[in-house]
Amino acid sequence: MRDSRVVEMARVLVDYSTRINKGDRVLISAAGFEAAPLVTELYALCLKRGAEYVEYSFTMPEIDRQFYNLASKKQLAVFPQHKLDFYKTLTAYIGISAADNSMVNATSSQQAMVAYQKLTRPLVDQRVKHTKWVVTRYPTHGAAQEARMSLEEYEDYLFSACNVDWAAESRKMETLKKLMDKTDRVHLKGPDTDLTFSINGLNSIKCDGRFNIPDGEVFTAPVKDSVQGHITYNCPTIYQGKEFNDIRLEFKEGKIVKATAGAMTAALNKILDTDAGSRFVGEFSLGVNPTIRTPMRNILFDEKIFGSIHFTPGQAYDEADNGNRSAVHWDMVRLMQDGEIWFDDRLIQKGGRFVLPALAALNPEQ
């Protein structure tokens, strides 16, 4: 039986996010066969909207793990030119993650993973810079377990976060974007958190369902050398197949000078030592999705939690470019229900809710 929520999600992805029209050439790329119901709906809808060519593919993270652990240096250095050539023919890309185990690469060679990410960066750049693209998640038993939910509860949570009126949410975000565009100094306060930085002169971008589903954030970047103080993240984060909790970062003149995460401190610092840019921050963002309220150990959701921020070591986005370059882009999330956010000495959010009247429309119903 077709799930009406899957049908609606396909409409969001095709009609709103990627705006598929006559003549488009589309790749639907799914990691995990669990996504087949959504791929089926997407494929049919793209054809109905007049796309001249639609291709779909499935990959398996368990097979990718074999590559990272078994490939020789020579094999890791072979660039998939045929993929890049194909990507250059695309006008739209829809990516779906339906992996049943986010820890599948926990024991994979981290050196191989980083090397291959660097090698294949042109693939990401091509689809991001030259196609209408969107990435999303599909519910699986494994993802539900990580979110501490039953599959039914997780499905309800996921579809409610994805199938919203993104045009209406975009209008609400516009006020926050304009405020951030005019802001110089940001101050984050909370337990074991006292962090200041400037966002002066950097663009702010509202994420309103065009590239991620679910969506719901407004991001920019700090002036690279302006970050001072410390922050403790209270949301679990999974990176390179490992879970990190209670990450605490200390900054001096923009650089992370001390980083701890309990028993994972050594692993944390190894990642932060990847390259010259991995100890600087490439993104600052406020989460505003009204339906996402608790962590799920899935960054596509957790970075959108209403009343959260993420402060991201590593690569800056082109749209809000502070000049930082890195193979790392690690969205670390802090829930601000116990904290405050100040813009230019003006309190805009307290206890995870906007207190500035101009931003009150963003607050979800209690």
Secondary structure, DSSP 8 states (H G I E B T S, - for coil): ---HHHHHHHHIIIIIIS---TT-EEEEEEESGGGHHHHHHHHHHHHHTT-SEEEEEEE-HHHHHHHHHH--HHHHT---HHHHHHHTT-SEEEEEE--S-TTTTTTS-HHHHHHHHHHTHHHHHHHHHHSEEEEEE---HHHHHHTTS-HHHHHHHHHHHHSS-HHHHHHHHHHHHHHHHH--EEEEEETTEEEEEE-TT---EEE-SSSEES--EEEE---TT--EEEEE--S-EEETTEEE-S-EEEEETTEEEEEE-GGGHHHHHHHHTSSTTTTSEEEEEEE-BTT--S--S-HHHHTTBTTEEEEEEB---GGG--S---S-B---EEE-TT-EEEETTEEEEETTEE-SGGGGGGS---
